[in-house]
Amino acid sequence: MKNPILENLPKVGIRPTIDGRLGGVRESLEKQTMDQAKRVAALIRKHLKYPNGKAVQCVIADTCIGGVTEANACAEKFRVENVGVSLTVTPCWCYGSETMDMDRHLPKAIWGFNGTERPGAVYLAASLAGHTQKGLPAFGIYGKDVQEAGDKTIPADVEEKILNFIRCGLAVSTMRGKAYLSMGGTSMGIAGSMVDYNFWEKWLGMRVEDIDMSELIGRMDKGIFDQKEFKKALAWVKKNCPEGKDYNPDTHLRSRETLDAEWETNVKMALIARDLMVGNPKLAEMGFGEQALGHQAIAAGFQGQRQWTDYFPNGDFMEAILNTSFDWNGKRAPYIVATENDALNGATMLFGYLLSNSAQIFADLRTYWSPDAVKQASGHKLKGEAKDGILHLINSGPAALDGTGEQSVDGKPAMKPFWEITREEVDACLKATTWHPSMTEYFPGGGMSTRYKTKGGMPATMTRINLIDGLGPALQIAEGYTVELPEDVHDALDQRTNPTWPTTWFAPILTGQGAFRSTYEVMNNWGANHCVMSCGHIGDRFITLASMLRIPVYMHNVGEERIMRPSSWRAFGTAGLEGADFRACQTYGPLYK
């Protein structure tokens, strides 16, 4: 089934601006300027894909923009063509405020060609000054090296900045107008599951849709799901989801008949949750036209505990399989679902997904294991990236099976976009995962819990959005690596907590400063019990996206040379970038205020 949320996605608008003086100047620049726009479009189409795997589409203004009339004509074209991010390119001087993009909601950047024959970089500086003065933050893209006027190459540093900007800008516009589906309410008093409408609406441009969890019961009881797909899914589960050891004591063991019924309920829950998010035309064919529409949800959360899980099978299978890049229908884009309805972790998962096109791991940041504690518990001495200790990431439900690390890029464990995953990697992820009867004392209603161990050596980024009273949302980022422990050492540590849940051992990259003085301080400074892990060192992308949304970052270990924010951020300070980020975000306020 196609995910309709990932169709008709926003396009990239490219604005070639030009010196408008006719009589020789403009005429001499027309081809060079338009060719620059076409080269950028080709670059974007070659390197960037939407979450559905299709190449990103670009729209170029019909003419070069030499003044306000052509700027307005371009704006109208962008509106009609569903443009979600704006990139201005020029090799020459242009009239700044007369040619600039004035749309307040479109992320915008300017690439001013670094050449001396025609001062494109001068226009870049003048136009950015205009954007700053008018309260329209824009990113400046300026190559390090001077190029000849006829040089048709895009330097590597410029390429990187363009692609980073476009990737993050598309994340902003992809979220706009979509929904977060809150299935249930607050779970066990967790603040992150107290869904904050203000955050979703003003910072992300999204709406919140609420349903009671009884909607799932009603659809199960009335058979409001695709019966044919249910049979297909259940057969696939029986073949590909092996049951592991039942760790319950004899007094809490559940019968085979009960476990089989729980499996059926788990599969139905997955189908129904997906249909609630994005709709399903099959339901209309069955006579359920309203239910067929869905909630236009690009992300969702499921409360589960405890009002549901005390009486019904938990959401672990539903969350894990929906967050995974494949199921009984084959490879497909993940559906972002947060356990315990932690909407803030759900938003962070959504960020990571849109920035990487790959599945995300939702986890508790459970424990800091110091080198001494590991040695005492197992006799093992931590080395390499783990020499200062490790963090235990573990949670019952929504850790995607991609998180096993059984996919690879350049020989290293990875989580890849679904279209890059091989059949062999799908099989390996399934074989590395076992499904265990949930601990009855935690989940009286039963259900199946996911268990696997993430392979070591995966570059990874751990993130979390928190809400702070009087400040608003703020983001934390920690880049690092997954860690492989010997099996006996893993067991010695892992068996101390719930052995039916998936584990990722993570070692942050330390800088010797602030919260990254030590692994202990990373744990000590984390703002909540939950976190998200994305594949790759993509903290710089999170920082760029956060600046577009006016969300400050208050903890990260990304080198300054990789940080890209709007040029106006410099006016708030150049020595202490963290403080400047807070001041800029506070001054501009949320993107959709």
N, C-alpha and C positions, 0 to 999 in steps of 0.2 A: 504494500500500500504506500502510495506517495504521501509525503508529509506536505500538506498544502501551505503550511506556515513558511516553508522554504522555497516557495515559488514566487514569481514576480518580485524578486529582491531588488533593492535599490542599486542604481547605477552610479558610476563615477562621471562627474561632469568636468570637462577640461576646457579652460578659458584661455585662449591665446590672446594676450593683450599687446597693443602696438602703439607706436607713436602716430597719432592721428593726423599729422600735418601732410596734406596732399601737396603735390607739386614736386615730388622727388623722394621725400623721406619715407612716407608710408609705402609707396610703390616698391621701394628698394628692399623693404623688410617683409612684405606680405608672405612670400614663399618660405623664407627662413623661419618666420614665426609660426605659420601653420604646420610646417614640417616638424618643428619642435613638439607641437601638440600631438601630432601623429606618432612620433617616436615614443612619447610617454604613454600613449594609449596602447601601443604595441607591447611596451614593457609590462604594463599592468596585466594585459590579457595573457601574456606568456607566463607570468609568475604567480598570479593570484587566482584563487578559486573561491566560489561561494561555498557555504556549508553543504550544498547539495551536489558538489563536485563539478559544477559547470564553471567555465571561465567567466571571470568578472567582466561585465559589459561597460563600455565607455561611450560617452556622448560628448562630441566636440561641438563647440559653438559653430553656427553656420558661417560666420565671418570672423575675422580678427576684430578685437574690441578696441576701438580707438576713442570711445566716448560713451556718454550715458545712454544714448539711444541704442547702441549696439549692446551695451551691458544689460539693458532691460530686455532686449530681444533674446539674449542668451538666458536670462533668468526665466523668461516665459517658456523657452524650450526645455530648460531643466525641469520646470514644474510639470510640464506635460509628459516628459520622458521618465519621471520617477527618479530623478537624480538625488542621491543621498549624501554626497560628499563632493566638495568643490576644490579643484586644483587649478590655479592660475599659472601660466608659463609665459615667459617672455625673454627675448635676447636683447631687449633695448629699453630705452627710456619710454615711459608712457605717462599719462596724466593720472596720478594716483587715485584721488577720491572720485574721479569721473569714470574710472574703469573698474573699480573694486566691486567685489561681491558683497551685497548688503544684507543677505539673508542671515538672520540671527541664529537660526537653528542648524544650518549646514556647517559641519566642520570644514575649515578652509585652510589652504596653504598656498604659498607662492614660491615658485622656483624662478629665481632671477639668474639667468645665464652669466657665468663669471668670465666675461670677455672685455677687453678694453676698447675695441672698435666702437661698440654701441653699449651704453652703460645699463645693461639689464640689472646689475647689482644695485645701481643707484635707484632704479624704480623699486626694487625689492625693499630697500631701506625706507624710501619715501612712502610707499604703500603700507608697509607694516606700521610706520608711525601714524598714518591715518587710521588704520584699524585700531591701534592702541588708543588713540585720542577719542575715537567714537565708541569704545567699549565693545569692539568686535574682535575677540582674540583670534589671531591667525598664526600659523606656523611658517617660519622662514626657512627656505631650503637654498643653500648657497654652497657651491662646490669649493673645496680647498684650493684647487689649482686653477690658474688662469688658462682658458682654452682659446684656440684660434677661432675667429668668427665663423669659419666654414666647418669647424669640427662637429661632426654629426653624432659623436659618441655621447653617451650619458655616463659620467664618471661613476665609479663604484660607490663612493660615499653619497653621491646624489641619489643613485638607484636605491640604496638602503633606506634613505630618509623618505623618499617617495613611497616606497612599498610599505614602510612602517606606518606612515601617515594614512595611506589609503586603507590598509587593513584595519586600523583602529577607527577611522572615520566610518567605514562600512559597518563596524560593530555598533556604533552609535545609531546609525540610521536603520539598521536591521531591527533593533529593539523597539524603536519608536512606533507607537500604535499597537504593539502586541500586548499580550496579557501574561500575568503570573496567576496560575490557578492554585488557590489555596484550598486543598482538600482537607477539611477539618479546621481546627483552631490551634490553640497553644498546647504544645506537648510538654508535659511534666514541668511547667514553669520556665521553660527555656526562653530567654528574652528574644532570641533570633526568630522564634516562631510566633511572636506577637507582631503580625504582619503590619508594617507601617505604610499606609497608603501614600503618605506625603513623600516618602523616599522614592517609591516606584513612579509616582506621577511627576514629581518636580525634577528629579535627577535623571531618570531613565526615560521619561516620556511614555510610560506604560500604564496600563490599568491593572487593577487587581480584581479577579473574579473569585467569588467565594461559593463553595458548595459544602453541604454537610456530608459527612462520610456515609450517611444512610443512603445517599444516591448510589453508592456501589452495591449496597445490599439490595436495593430495589431493582437495579439492572440485573443482578445475578438471579434474583427470585423470578423475575419476569422474562428472563432470557433475552435481554436487550444487549446482545453482542453477536458477532458473526459466528454462528454455530459451526459452520464448515471450517473457519479458521481456528476455532477452539480445538476441534479434533486434530487438525494438522499440528497445532502448537503443542498439544499434550503428547502426541506421538513423538515429536521432536525432543521434547523435554525428557521423556522416558529413555530415549536413545542417547542423548547428549549431556544430561545433567545427572551424573552419578551421585548416589547418596553416600555420604561418609558416615563415620562412627557416630552413634548416638551417645552423647556425653551426659545425658540425664541419669540421675540415680534411679535405681529400680522403682522407687516409689513414685517417680514422675514420668516413667516410660509411657509412650502412647502406642496404641495398637497399630498393626499394619493397615487395617481398614481405616483408622483415623488418619494416618499419614497419607494414604492414597487420596482421601477426601481433601486433605489440606493442599496437596499438589494441585488438584483440580481447581480449588478455590484460588490458589496463587496464580494460576494461568489465567483464569477469568479476570482477576483483579488487574493483571497486566494489560489485557485487551481493553478492559473498561476504562482504566486510567488513561491509556493512549487515546481512546475515542473521546473521552472528556476533554482532553487537551486540544486535539486537532480535528475532531469530527471523523465520520466514517460514512461514505455514501451507501454502504451496504445496509446501514440501519434504515435509511430512507426507503430502500427496496422492501424492507421488512415492515414498513408502516410506521416507523418512528422518525418522522421528519424533523422534529425539534431536536431530538437527541443526536441526530446525524450531523448537526451543525458544529458541535464542539464549542470551545471557549476561546479560540484563537490564541492559545497559550504556547509561548515559546519556551516557557519554564513552568514548573509546578512543584508543589510540596505536598507530602502526605503526613498528617499528624500521627496516626497510628497509636502510639502510646498516650494514655493507657485506655481511653474509652473504647478504642477499637480492639487493641491487642488482648485485652482481658477476656474477650469473647469470640474473636475471629482470628484466623491466621494472620500473622504480621505481614508487613509490606516489603520484606527483604527481597524476595524473588522479584516482585513487581518493580521495585526501584533498581535493583542490579541489572535486570535484563533490559529495561527501558533505557538506562544510561549507557548500555553497551552498544557497540557499533555493528551488531549483527543479532539475528534471532532466527526463528523458524522460516522467515521470509527471505533470509539471506543477509548480505551486507547492506547497511543503511545508516543514515545519520542518527546519532543518539537523540533520545528525548531526555531533556534535562529535568530530573526529578530529585528533590531534596528530601531526605528522611527527616522525620520529626517536624516536618513543615518549617524547617529553618530557612526562612525566606532570604535571610542575608547570605547564608551559604549558597542558597539557590542562585541568587544574583551573582555571586562570585564564580560559581560554576558556569553560569551563562557567559560571563566575561571571558573566562578561560577557553570555553568552547568556541566562541566567535573569534577569538584571537589565534586559535590553533587549528580549528576545524576537526579537533579530535576529542575523544571521550575524556571525562574528568573523574578523579577519585574524590569522593566525599568521605571524610574521616573525623573521628575524635582525635585531637592531639592529646593522647592518653598519658604518656609518661616520658620523662627525660631519664635515660639510663646513662649514668656517668661511667667512665672507664673503670673506676674502682668497684662500682655496683655490679657491672657486668662480670668483672673478674671474680667477685665474691659469689655471684649466683651461678656462674658457669665454668670458672677457671680460664676463660678466654680473654686475651688481651686485644683490645680494639686497635686497629692500625689504619693507615691511609686517611681517607676522608673522614673516617669515623673515630679518629684518635682522640677527639675531645668529647666523645659521647654521641649518642644517637637518640632520635625522637621516634616514639612508637605511634604510628598512625594506624588507627583501627576503628571500625564501626560495623554494625551488623548488616546494614542494608545496601546503600547506593554506591558502593565501590564497583565501578564498571569492570567487567571481565577483561577489558583491554589492559587494566592495571596489573595483570599478572606479569607483564613485561615479556610475554611470549612473541610479541611483534618486534621487529628490529629495523633500525636505520643505521647504515654504515657499520654493521656488526654490533651495535649497542642496543640494549633493550629500549623499547619505545612504545608510545601510543600514537597510532597514525590515523590520518583521515581515512574514512571507510573505503574510499575508492583505491587506496594504496595497499590495503590489507589483502594478503593472499589467502587462498583457501586453506593452505597448510597452517597459516598463522591462526586462523579461526579455530581450526581443530586443536591446535596447541593450547590456545586460551581455554577451550572447553575442557581439555584433558587435565590442565593444571588447576582446575576448580572442582571442589567437591561441595555438596549441599548437605547440610546437617539438620536433623530435627532441632528446632530452636530449644533453648533452655526453658523448660516449662515454668520455672520460678520467675523468669523475666516475662515470658509470653504465654500466659495461661491458655490463650486461644490457639496456640500452635503456630505453624508456619515453618518455612525452611530458610536457613541462614547460609550465606556464602562463605566459603573458606578458600583462601589461597595465600601465597607468599610472593610479593613482588620481587622480581629479579633485581640484583644489585647492578650498579653502574649506569643507571638511567639518569641523564641530566633532568632535573625537575625543578618546578617552582611552586612553592607553597604560599597560599594567599588567603585573605579573609577581609570582608567588609564588616565594620562595626558601626553602630549608631551611638553617638555621644550627645547627651543632652546639652543643648546650648551651642553645639558645633555642627551636628549633622553627621553624615556618613564619612568615614575615613578608612583608608585601605592599608593593609599590612602585606608585605612581600618578603619571602625568603627563598633565594635560589640555593640549590644544593644538589645532592645526588642520593639516589636510593642505595642502600647498603645490603650486601649479601652476607648473611651470617652462616657459619657451619650449622648443619641441621640440628645437632644436639644443643648448640648454643641457642639457636632460635627457639627450640622447644622449651629449654629451661626458662627463657624469658616469657615466651608467648603463653605458656600453660598457666602463668600466674593470673591471667585475665581470662576472658571468655574464649575458649579454644575453637569455637565454631565460627569465628569472624575472620575476615581477611586482614592481613598485616602488611604494612609497608614500613620498613626501617629507613629513616631519612636523616641525612647529615647536612646541615646548612653550611654554606661557605662562610667562613669567618673573616672579618676585616680587622679585628682588633679594636674596634671603636663602637661605642653606643651599645645597642641591643645585640650587636654581633661581636661582642668581646669574647663570647663563649657560647657553646650550644645551650648551656643552662640558661643564659640570659635570653636567648631566643624563646625558649619555653616560658620563661618568667615574664617576658614582655608581651606574650601573645594575648590578644584581647578577648578571646572566647574559647569555649570548649571544642568548637568545630573548626575545621580548615578544609581547604580544597588543594589538591595536588594536580598540576598540569605537567605534561611532558615538555621538556626543553627548558632552556634558560630564557624565559620570555618575560622576565620582570620589567624590561624596558617597554614592552608593549602595554603591560598593565599600567605603567606610569603615564604613557602617552594617552591611553584611553581615559584614565582617571582625570587627567587635566582637561580633556574635552568635555567631560561631564561635571567638572568643578568639584571633584572629590579629592581632597588632599591625601597624600601618602605619608604616614608617620613612622614607618619602619621599613627599611629595605636595604639590601646589600648590592645594589646595581651600581656599577662604576659611573661616575659623572659623564664620561665620554660617550656613554650609551643613552643618556637621558635626552629625550626630545619632548619639549613642551612649547606652548605658544610663545612667540617672541616677547609679548607684553609681560610675561612672568619675570623677565629680567629687571623690569622697573620696580619690582617688589624686593629686590636684593639679589646680588650675584655671589656673595660670599657664603651665605647659609641658605642653600637651595631648599632645604626642608621647610624652614620658616617662611621663605618667600612663597612656596607653594601654598601654605596655609593662608597667607595674607591675600594672595591672588584669588584663591577659591572663595574666601569670605567676601572679597570685594565684588566679584562678578556674580556670586550666588548661583543656585542651581540652573542648569541649562534651560529648563522649561518653567521658570518662575513666572 
